Amino acid sequence: MTSISVTAAAGRAKLVVAAGDFSPRTIRVDENGAEVALVATKALLLGGDHVRIDLTVGPGAWLDVLETTGTVAYNGDDVPSSWTVHARVAEGGRLHWRGEPLVVATGANVLRDTRIDLGAGAVACLRETLVLGRSGERGGALRNRTRIRLAGEPVLVEDLDLTGERELPGLVGQARVIDTVTLIGVRPVVPDLPVGQYFELAGCGSVARQLLTEAHRSGLDGVYRLWSHSGNGRAGSATGLLHRSH
């Protein structure tokens, strides 16, 4: 298991890391938080791999996590693999995760599970890009599950099941790429996106999402940059759910 913990401290934040399938590399630290890169220690994901990343952000602290490269879930003859992220962000804390694409090759069978608990006044901004198949492939089976709570109340509950037929109405159709930016804990500037690509949750959160045929055509880079600087607003506590399943 890979873990990262940061706590604000006079002069320099206390940063504690442990390597697992990823080796955390410190980029910068100040008295309130740290920026950390994740470097894979082996080929990921193979059939039977179960990656777990635990993050802890102390009161008023900040943590920026970035992936240095994308991840390929290789053909594992349908043997299950998983990618699990659990994060706990204390009151007034801030978590940013700038993810690189997860490519689910044909023959892979992946569960991606993200669970984030935010304290009162905490903010999380996440970038997630899912790619169904390498060039010329249809792609393997993917279930993407997200649970985010703010001050103990659920704000985002989403279950995207792409383990069967994917070209059904209401799912991804012919798209190979699902690109998402999620901001929880503060209301952002509304992005200039077409109808159906921006969702304002009933709680204090928003989701921007594009379905694409190619990842480089995404228009969400600017949205992530904008929203990741939105952590100075006031967090909310109302409850909202976004649920999509197949």
C-alpha positions as CSV (number, residue, x, y, z in Angstrom):
1,M,0.0,0.0,0.0
2,T,1.2,3.5,-0.9
3,S,0.4,6.2,1.7
4,I,0.9,9.9,2.0
5,S,0.1,12.0,5.1
6,V,0.6,15.7,5.6
7,T,0.1,17.9,8.6
8,A,0.7,21.7,8.8
9,A,3.6,22.7,11.1
10,A,5.6,25.8,11.8
11,G,8.4,26.2,9.3
12,R,7.7,23.0,7.3
13,A,4.8,20.7,7.1
14,K,5.2,17.2,8.5
15,L,5.1,14.8,5.5
16,V,5.1,11.1,6.0
17,V,5.1,8.7,3.0
18,A,5.3,5.0,2.4
19,A,6.0,3.3,-0.9
20,G,4.0,0.5,-2.3
21,D,3.1,0.0,-6.0
22,F,4.0,3.7,-6.2
23,S,6.9,5.6,-4.8
24,P,5.9,9.1,-3.6
25,R,8.4,11.7,-4.6
26,T,8.3,15.1,-2.9
27,I,8.3,18.1,-5.2
28,R,7.8,21.0,-2.8
29,V,6.8,21.5,0.8
30,D,5.9,24.6,2.8
31,E,4.6,25.0,6.3
32,N,1.0,24.1,5.3
33,G,1.4,21.3,2.8
34,A,3.2,19.5,0.1
35,E,3.1,18.6,-3.6
36,V,3.9,14.9,-4.2
37,A,4.4,12.9,-7.4
38,L,3.6,9.2,-7.8
39,V,6.1,7.1,-9.6
40,A,5.2,3.5,-10.4
41,T,7.6,0.9,-9.0
42,K,6.6,-1.8,-11.4
43,A,4.4,-2.4,-14.5
44,L,0.8,-1.7,-13.7
45,L,-1.9,-3.0,-13.8
46,L,-1.6,-6.7,-14.5
47,G,-4.3,-9.2,-13.9
48,G,-4.4,-9.9,-10.1
49,D,-2.8,-6.6,-9.1
50,H,-4.6,-4.7,-6.3
51,V,-3.2,-1.2,-5.9
52,R,-4.2,0.9,-2.9
53,I,-3.3,4.5,-2.2
54,D,-4.2,6.1,1.2
55,L,-4.1,9.9,1.7
56,T,-4.4,11.9,4.9
57,V,-4.5,15.7,5.0
58,G,-4.5,17.3,8.4
59,P,-6.6,20.4,9.6
60,G,-5.9,23.4,7.4
61,A,-3.2,21.6,5.4
62,W,-3.0,21.0,1.6
63,L,-1.8,18.1,-0.5
64,D,-1.3,18.1,-4.3
65,V,-0.9,14.7,-5.9
66,L,0.2,14.2,-9.5
67,E,0.7,11.1,-11.5
68,T,3.9,11.3,-13.6
69,T,2.6,8.9,-16.3
70,G,-0.6,7.2,-17.3
71,T,-1.4,3.7,-16.3
72,V,-2.3,0.7,-18.5
73,A,-4.4,-2.1,-17.3
74,Y,-3.0,-4.9,-19.4
75,N,-4.7,-7.9,-20.9
76,G,-5.1,-10.2,-17.9
77,D,-7.4,-12.8,-19.5
78,D,-10.2,-11.2,-17.5
79,V,-8.5,-11.8,-14.1
80,P,-9.7,-9.0,-11.8
81,S,-7.5,-6.1,-10.8
82,S,-8.2,-3.0,-8.8
83,W,-7.1,0.6,-8.1
84,T,-8.3,1.9,-4.8
85,V,-7.8,5.4,-3.4
86,H,-9.0,6.3,0.1
87,A,-8.5,9.9,1.3
88,R,-9.3,11.7,4.5
89,V,-9.2,15.5,4.5
90,A,-9.6,17.2,7.9
91,E,-11.4,20.5,8.5
92,G,-10.2,23.3,6.3
93,G,-7.9,21.0,4.3
94,R,-7.4,20.8,0.6
95,L,-6.7,17.9,-1.7
96,H,-5.8,18.2,-5.4
97,W,-5.3,15.1,-7.6
98,R,-4.1,15.6,-11.1
99,G,-4.5,12.2,-12.7
100,E,-3.1,10.8,-15.9
101,P,-5.1,8.5,-18.2
102,L,-6.0,5.0,-17.1
103,V,-6.1,2.8,-20.2
104,V,-8.1,-0.4,-19.9
105,A,-6.8,-2.7,-22.6
106,T,-8.9,-5.5,-24.1
107,G,-8.7,-8.5,-21.7
108,A,-8.4,-6.3,-18.6
109,N,-11.0,-6.4,-15.8
110,V,-10.6,-3.4,-13.5
111,L,-12.4,-2.0,-10.5
112,R,-11.4,1.6,-9.8
113,D,-12.7,2.7,-6.4
114,T,-12.3,6.3,-5.0
115,R,-13.5,7.2,-1.5
116,I,-13.0,10.6,0.0
117,D,-14.1,11.9,3.3
118,L,-13.9,15.7,3.7
119,G,-14.2,17.6,7.0
120,A,-16.1,20.9,7.3
121,G,-14.6,23.6,5.1
122,A,-12.4,21.1,3.2
123,V,-12.1,21.1,-0.6
124,A,-11.1,18.3,-3.1
125,C,-10.4,18.8,-6.8
126,L,-9.8,15.7,-8.9
127,R,-9.0,15.0,-12.5
128,E,-9.7,11.5,-13.8
129,T,-9.4,10.3,-17.4
130,L,-10.5,6.8,-18.4
131,V,-9.6,5.3,-21.8
132,L,-11.3,2.2,-23.1
133,G,-8.7,0.3,-25.0
134,R,-5.4,1.0,-26.6
135,S,-5.3,2.1,-30.3
136,G,-7.5,-0.2,-32.3
137,E,-8.9,-2.0,-29.3
138,R,-12.5,-2.0,-27.9
139,G,-11.1,-2.1,-24.4
140,G,-11.7,-4.4,-21.4
141,A,-14.2,-4.4,-18.5
142,L,-14.2,-1.4,-16.2
143,R,-16.3,-0.5,-13.1
144,N,-15.6,3.0,-11.8
145,R,-17.0,3.7,-8.3
146,T,-16.8,7.1,-6.5
147,R,-18.0,8.0,-3.0
148,I,-17.3,11.5,-1.6
149,R,-18.7,12.8,1.6
150,L,-18.5,16.4,3.0
151,A,-18.9,16.9,6.8
152,G,-20.3,13.4,7.0
153,E,-22.9,13.8,4.3
154,P,-22.7,12.2,0.8
155,V,-22.2,14.7,-2.0
156,L,-21.2,12.5,-4.8
157,V,-22.2,8.8,-5.2
158,E,-21.5,7.4,-8.7
159,D,-21.2,3.9,-10.1
160,L,-20.2,3.6,-13.7
161,D,-20.4,0.0,-14.8
162,L,-18.8,-0.7,-18.2
163,T,-18.4,-4.4,-17.7
164,G,-20.9,-5.5,-20.3
165,E,-22.3,-4.0,-23.5
166,R,-21.3,-0.3,-23.6
167,E,-23.1,1.0,-26.7
168,L,-26.5,1.2,-24.9
169,P,-28.5,4.4,-24.7
170,G,-27.4,6.6,-21.8
171,L,-23.9,5.1,-21.5
172,V,-20.8,6.0,-23.5
173,G,-21.9,5.0,-27.0
174,Q,-19.0,5.1,-29.4
175,A,-16.8,7.1,-27.1
176,R,-13.5,5.6,-25.8
177,V,-12.5,8.3,-23.4
178,I,-14.4,9.5,-20.2
179,D,-12.7,12.7,-19.0
180,T,-13.9,14.1,-15.6
181,V,-13.0,17.0,-13.3
182,T,-14.7,17.0,-9.9
183,L,-14.7,19.8,-7.4
184,I,-16.3,19.3,-3.9
185,G,-16.5,21.7,-1.0
186,V,-16.8,25.0,-2.9
187,R,-18.9,26.4,-5.8
188,P,-16.7,27.0,-8.8
189,V,-16.8,29.4,-11.7
190,V,-19.2,27.8,-14.2
191,P,-17.1,26.6,-17.1
192,D,-17.9,27.5,-20.7
193,L,-19.0,24.0,-21.7
194,P,-21.9,22.7,-23.8
195,V,-25.1,21.5,-22.2
196,G,-24.6,18.0,-20.8
197,Q,-20.9,18.4,-19.9
198,Y,-21.4,20.3,-16.6
199,F,-23.3,19.1,-13.6
200,E,-23.9,21.1,-10.4
201,L,-24.6,18.8,-7.5
202,A,-27.3,19.5,-5.0
203,G,-24.6,19.6,-2.3
204,C,-21.6,21.8,-2.6
205,G,-20.0,20.2,-5.6
206,S,-19.7,20.2,-9.4
207,V,-18.7,17.8,-12.1
208,A,-17.4,18.6,-15.6
209,R,-17.3,15.6,-18.0
210,Q,-16.6,15.0,-21.6
211,L,-17.1,11.8,-23.7
212,L,-14.5,11.6,-26.5
213,T,-13.0,9.4,-29.1
214,E,-9.5,10.6,-28.4
215,A,-8.0,11.9,-25.1
216,H,-6.0,14.7,-26.6
217,R,-9.2,16.4,-27.8
218,S,-10.4,17.0,-24.2
219,G,-11.3,20.6,-23.3
220,L,-11.0,20.0,-19.5
221,D,-7.4,21.0,-19.0
222,G,-8.5,24.6,-18.4
223,V,-11.3,23.6,-16.2
224,Y,-9.0,21.7,-13.9
225,R,-6.6,24.6,-13.7
226,L,-9.4,27.0,-12.9
227,W,-11.2,24.7,-10.4
228,S,-7.9,23.7,-8.6
229,H,-7.6,27.4,-7.6
230,S,-11.1,27.5,-6.2
231,G,-10.2,26.3,-2.7
232,N,-10.6,29.7,-1.0
233,G,-14.4,29.7,-1.1
234,R,-16.8,28.6,1.6
235,A,-17.7,25.0,1.8
236,G,-21.3,23.8,1.9
237,S,-23.0,21.0,3.8
238,A,-26.1,20.1,1.8
239,T,-26.5,16.7,0.3
240,G,-26.6,15.8,-3.4
241,L,-26.2,12.5,-5.3
242,L,-25.2,11.8,-8.8
243,H,-25.7,8.1,-9.6
244,R,-25.2,6.4,-12.9
245,S,-25.2,2.7,-13.3
246,H,-25.6,-0.1,-15.8
